[in-house]
């Protein structure tokens, strides 16, 4: 099977979306619920929660 080099249309994590995610994480909501509501991969929620993404908003630093 040939590799399709076209890129998927990926959602951008804007500062506004990162703030929404971070607020919901701090409230204790489940990552999969946040991801489903926003139509993004749960892994992006995890990256924000651990500081791998959005640290300019959350103040977290990745370990």
C-alpha positions in Angstrom: 0.0 0.0 0.0 1.5 3.4 -1.0 1.9 6.0 1.6 -0.4 9.0 1.1 1.7 12.1 1.6 -1.3 14.4 1.9 -1.5 15.8 5.4 -4.6 15.5 7.5 -6.5 18.6 8.3 -5.6 19.1 12.0 -7.3 21.3 14.5 -5.1 24.1 15.8 -4.7 24.5 19.5 -5.3 28.2 19.9 -4.6 30.0 23.1 -8.3 30.2 23.7 -8.8 26.4 23.3 -5.8 25.8 25.6 -7.3 28.0 28.3 -10.7 26.2 28.0 -8.9 22.8 28.2 -6.8 23.9 31.2 -9.8 25.3 33.1 -11.7 22.0 32.6 -8.7 19.9 33.6 -8.3 22.0 36.8 -12.0 21.3 37.5 -11.3 17.6 37.4 -13.1 16.7 34.2 -12.0 13.6 32.4 -9.6 14.0 29.5 -11.7 11.9 27.2 -14.8 14.0 27.9 -13.0 17.2 27.2 -11.5 15.8 24.0 -14.8 14.5 22.7 -16.5 17.9 23.4 -13.8 19.8 21.5 -13.4 17.2 18.7 -9.7 16.7 19.4 -7.5 13.7 20.3 -7.3 12.9 24.0 -3.5 12.9 23.7 -3.6 16.7 23.1 -5.4 17.1 26.5 -2.8 15.0 28.1 0.0 17.1 26.6 -1.5 20.2 28.0 -2.1 18.6 31.4 1.6 17.5 31.6 3.1 20.8 30.2 4.2 19.4 26.9 1.9 21.9 25.1 0.5 25.2 26.2 3.0 25.9 28.9 2.9 29.6 28.0 -0.7 29.6 29.4 -0.7 26.9 32.1 2.7 27.8 33.6 3.6 24.1 33.6 6.9 22.8 32.4 7.4 19.4 30.9 9.5 17.1 33.0 
